[in-house]
Amino acid sequence: MSGLQSLIELEEIELNHYRTSHPNEGWENVFGGQVLAQATWAASRTIDEDRICHSLHGYFLRPGNKGVPILYKVDRIRDGKSFTTRRVVAIQKGQAIFNMSISFQVHEEGLEHQFTAPNSPTPGALIKEESSTIAQGSLNQLEEIDNPHLPISIDVLNIEERQTEVREKTPCQKSWMRCRHTLPDEAIYHQCAMVYLSDWSLLDTSFIHRDLDYSNGDYQIASLDHAMWFHHPICATDWHLFDQESPNSSGARGYNRGLVYDESGKLVASTMQEGLIRKR
């Protein structure tokens, strides 16, 4: 079983109740993307196989304790002819740390349009360019040098470097991301993996405009809410372009949104997040 698959899957302990035995992947607190992915997985265990997740909206209520298993309770809000709605609450020590509404839909044909994918170097071109400056040039070495805190279950290739002049910065960034390990063919695994990936750098976009370094502890940082919409089927082990921007920061909060394209330029998902950015 792959690393990310083991994080996604939960143990069913009672009808509509699920528990994780892998509450953390090396973080100080439980990574928000992991909670999002596990809550999505829990909800998927209570629906018919002909339905697939099309949207989710979650709120982070308390930090997750990495040393305590998380209980996920699923409420079966509605089972309609076309849509199924669930509510998921993540609980530690009797307190809710996260809650989410999630909707599933049977496949339907309809009108289609999308934004055009931005021009970006391909993952292959980025790997070739960066590896030429690194001994042996493996993807693992690129990631260890670029970000030593990157989870072992995902690959990330950053496209844009931050500029030197603060006044010229815009709160935007693009990255290619993928799940490193093989996943089962079942669509929900790939959606859960994409939810996990979507939380990796989205909040960071709020810091680009000011070129802030929040690793020094000057700011209190936390995800407040997270939403995602799935437009087309996804293979999370393929490279996907995350085009991210932060239209606004105010009230000690940063608002961020992202569009997710596959390598062919198809818009497969969209995501939004607001996070706490509080000066200590």
HUDAQUI-V993936 format. One record per residue. N is the residue number from 1. RES is the residue in one letter. SS is DSSP state (helix for helix, strand for strand, loop for the rest). PHI is phi in whole degrees, 0 to 359 (* if undefined). NEAR is the number of other ideal C-beta (glycine too) atoms within 8 Angstrom. Layout:
n: [N:N]
res: [RES:RES]
ss: [SS:SS]
phi: [PHI:PHI]
near: [NEAR:NEAR]
This chain:
n: [1:2:3:4:5:6:7:8:9:10:11:12:13:14:15:16:17:18:19:20:21:22:23:24:25:26:27:28:29:30:31:32:33:34:35:36:37:38:39:40:41:42:43:44:45:46:47:48:49:50:51:52:53:54:55:56:57:58:59:60:61:62:63:64:65:66:67:68:69:70:71:72:73:74:75:76:77:78:79:80:81:82:83:84:85:86:87:88:89:90:91:92:93:94:95:96:97:98:99:100:101:102:103:104:105:106:107:108:109:110:111:112:113:114:115:116:117:118:119:120:121:122:123:124:125:126:127:128:129:130:131:132:133:134:135:136:137:138:139:140:141:142:143:144:145:146:147:148:149:150:151:152:153:154:155:156:157:158:159:160:161:162:163:164:165:166:167:168:169:170:171:172:173:174:175:176:177:178:179:180:181:182:183:184:185:186:187:188:189:190:191:192:193:194:195:196:197:198:199:200:201:202:203:204:205:206:207:208:209:210:211:212:213:214:215:216:217:218:219:220:221:222:223:224:225:226:227:228:229:230:231:232:233:234:235:236:237:238:239:240:241:242:243:244:245:246:247:248:249:250:251:252:253:254:255:256:257:258:259:260:261:262:263:264:265:266:267:268:269:270:271:272:273:274:275:276:277:278:279:280]
res: [M:S:G:L:Q:S:L:I:E:L:E:E:I:E:L:N:H:Y:R:T:S:H:P:N:E:G:W:E:N:V:F:G:G:Q:V:L:A:Q:A:T:W:A:A:S:R:T:I:D:E:D:R:I:C:H:S:L:H:G:Y:F:L:R:P:G:N:K:G:V:P:I:L:Y:K:V:D:R:I:R:D:G:K:S:F:T:T:R:R:V:V:A:I:Q:K:G:Q:A:I:F:N:M:S:I:S:F:Q:V:H:E:E:G:L:E:H:Q:F:T:A:P:N:S:P:T:P:G:A:L:I:K:E:E:S:S:T:I:A:Q:G:S:L:N:Q:L:E:E:I:D:N:P:H:L:P:I:S:I:D:V:L:N:I:E:E:R:Q:T:E:V:R:E:K:T:P:C:Q:K:S:W:M:R:C:R:H:T:L:P:D:E:A:I:Y:H:Q:C:A:M:V:Y:L:S:D:W:S:L:L:D:T:S:F:I:H:R:D:L:D:Y:S:N:G:D:Y:Q:I:A:S:L:D:H:A:M:W:F:H:H:P:I:C:A:T:D:W:H:L:F:D:Q:E:S:P:N:S:S:G:A:R:G:Y:N:R:G:L:V:Y:D:E:S:G:K:L:V:A:S:T:M:Q:E:G:L:I:R:K:R]
ss: [loop:loop:helix:helix:helix:helix:helix:helix:loop:loop:strand:strand:strand:strand:loop:loop:strand:strand:strand:loop:loop:loop:loop:loop:loop:loop:loop:loop:loop:loop:loop:helix:helix:helix:helix:helix:helix:helix:helix:helix:helix:helix:helix:helix:loop:loop:loop:loop:loop:loop:strand:strand:strand:strand:strand:strand:strand:strand:strand:strand:loop:loop:loop:loop:loop:loop:loop:loop:loop:loop:strand:strand:strand:strand:strand:strand:strand:strand:strand:loop:loop:loop:strand:strand:strand:strand:strand:strand:strand:strand:strand:strand:loop:loop:strand:strand:strand:strand:strand:strand:strand:strand:strand:strand:strand:strand:loop:loop:loop:loop:loop:loop:loop:loop:loop:loop:loop:loop:loop:loop:loop:loop:helix:helix:helix:helix:helix:helix:helix:helix:helix:loop:loop:loop:loop:loop:loop:loop:helix:helix:helix:helix:helix:helix:helix:helix:loop:loop:loop:loop:loop:loop:loop:strand:strand:strand:strand:strand:loop:loop:loop:loop:loop:loop:loop:helix:helix:helix:loop:loop:loop:strand:strand:strand:strand:strand:strand:strand:strand:loop:loop:loop:loop:loop:loop:loop:helix:helix:helix:helix:helix:helix:helix:helix:helix:helix:helix:helix:loop:loop:loop:loop:loop:loop:helix:helix:helix:helix:loop:loop:loop:loop:loop:helix:helix:helix:loop:loop:strand:strand:strand:strand:strand:strand:strand:strand:strand:strand:strand:strand:loop:loop:loop:loop:loop:loop:loop:loop:loop:strand:strand:strand:strand:strand:strand:strand:strand:strand:strand:strand:loop:loop:strand:strand:strand:strand:strand:strand:strand:strand:strand:strand:loop:loop:loop:loop:strand:strand:strand:strand:strand:strand:strand:strand:strand:strand:strand:strand:strand:loop]
phi: [*:290:301:288:299:293:283:283:290:235:267:277:255:192:306:71:234:226:223:261:258:234:284:203:241:95:266:296:244:295:295:301:298:292:297:301:294:292:295:297:299:302:298:294:285:248:240:290:290:275:242:229:297:241:200:211:222:236:235:272:256:215:296:276:275:292:266:235:301:254:262:247:252:254:259:273:294:202:238:261:292:244:238:234:243:228:240:237:240:264:231:228:51:80:243:288:255:195:220:213:256:218:236:239:219:289:293:221:268:193:297:223:201:198:292:283:297:292:290:208:297:286:303:299:293:295:297:296:294:285:291:292:256:237:303:69:55:277:298:300:294:302:290:296:283:289:203:293:266:296:302:291:270:228:247:224:239:281:266:250:273:289:284:275:265:302:294:267:288:240:282:221:202:229:214:267:224:200:280:286:257:297:238:300:289:305:303:296:299:286:292:297:296:290:299:303:298:295:265:292:230:298:294:302:300:294:269:295:301:260:55:277:248:278:288:276:86:287:235:271:240:199:288:259:211:206:229:210:234:253:259:215:303:231:246:291:277:272:292:227:272:260:262:242:211:237:294:203:228:191:62:64:228:244:257:223:217:214:246:244:245:276:293:278:94:282:281:259:200:225:213:219:206:242:228:284:227:247:292:285]
near: [4:10:10:14:12:9:14:13:7:12:7:7:7:5:3:8:11:14:11:12:6:7:12:12:11:4:8:3:9:14:11:10:12:12:16:17:14:17:16:17:14:13:15:11:10:9:11:5:4:5:9:10:13:8:10:14:10:14:9:13:7:9:7:14:10:10:5:8:8:15:11:16:9:14:9:8:7:7:5:7:3:6:9:12:11:15:11:15:11:15:12:13:6:4:7:9:14:14:11:15:11:15:12:14:11:6:6:6:3:4:3:4:3:7:5:5:11:7:3:9:6:7:9:6:8:12:12:8:8:11:12:7:4:11:4:5:10:8:8:6:12:14:11:8:7:8:6:5:3:10:8:7:12:14:9:13:13:9:10:7:4:7:6:3:6:6:4:6:12:6:11:11:12:12:12:13:12:12:15:10:10:4:13:5:5:6:9:11:13:15:14:14:15:15:14:18:15:16:14:11:10:15:12:8:16:14:12:14:10:7:9:7:7:10:4:5:6:8:10:8:9:8:12:10:10:15:11:14:9:13:8:8:6:13:7:14:11:8:10:16:14:15:12:14:11:15:6:6:10:4:3:6:11:13:12:15:13:14:10:14:12:12:10:4:7:9:12:12:14:11:13:11:15:10:13:10:13:8:6:6]
